[in-house]
């Protein structure tokens, strides 16, 4: 099914980022039942292809430097937002540190 409107109008659902599809399911109250079901099915299909819990994702060696950069850049961006010194809280920062560690483990 193609997305009928919005940022990804005309794109097939499998071409739309997973985060956007998740946002649509959570926030968009005006989805037709047919579109809502198609989006849910697409999300389920993608998650089924993801590695099962406890299994490592296979990241090609050529992509590892990019993945490392993405992890560190994203961490710094989120830390600037959630650090206790700038109005965030300790719990959020601890979760952020744990998430970074979890992602770095995938690289090893």
Buried (B, 14 or more C-beta within 10 A) or exposed (E): EEBEEEEBEEEEBEEBEEEBBEEBEEEEEEBEEEBBEBBBEBBEEEEEEEEEEEEEEEEEEEEEEEBBEEBEEBBEEBBEEBBEEEEBEEEBBEEBEEBBEEBBEBEE
